[in-house]
């Protein structure tokens, strides 16, 4: 079951070139995660330097947190374990305890490795009196395994968590993730960059005005922008098919360019 969530770098299909508008986050991750993995021998020579064991990515849904985590693993040549929180929380305590230990020991064996936990708050939220005893024990065990990573300074295993609700996270967890990045809704300039990236592989008509689209899409996430472009592309193809069906003429394959109207009609 764990192996089905393990991805080796060669199989990670996204890299930093697939991310737009997040240059400063990428630069910081490059410095704090990627370079130390790529130049491990050099960094090990300083007793003052310590590999980060935890990174927190927080911000609204669809803004690229998972994308960034995967691309970081790809760029650093790290393996990537996508730890599905539901798998842990759905099991009875003994079983999830075994699974958690297995994940950490697997990660240490195949290091350098990122253990990615989406919606980390649902699993490691602030402890409270209503916590089921098993939940509290699971959190404690998770933290112990995590702390165990620091005792083996040779291994590079990073727990990377993503959340829309950083305020709900247990403070003890937050302390273990000193590198924190807010990935917010994109600004107009960032939306322009994202639209350029998404549409660069598409055939688009000359009337497509990215500056206007960027203005009109205030509040859209990267995921929303992608969906808008996807809808426009599908709409264009359907239009061609309908036109061909109605006229009885062959499909006009030279006219697949997405138009500004297609995009505006697909504007959510
Ligand atoms: P969630 O909190 O819902 O898990 P997320 O923040 O992890 O969301 P992703 O799953 O990384 O968001 O993003 C969804 C999709 O949106 C990506 O696969 C990508 O196609 C697109 N996307 C989001 N942000 C960007 C961006 N900055 N550049 C390019 N594409 C983006």
Boltz pocket constraint, residues with backbone or C-beta under 6 A from the ligand:
constraints:
  - pocket:
      binder: B
      contacts: [[A, 18], [A, 19], [A, 20], [A, 21], [A, 22], [A, 59], [A, 60], [A, 61], [A, 62], [A, 63], [A, 64], [A, 65], [A, 66], [A, 67], [A, 68], [A, 118], [A, 162], [A, 164], [A, 194], [A, 197], [A, 221], [A, 222], [A, 223], [A, 224], [A, 226]]
      max_distance: 6.0
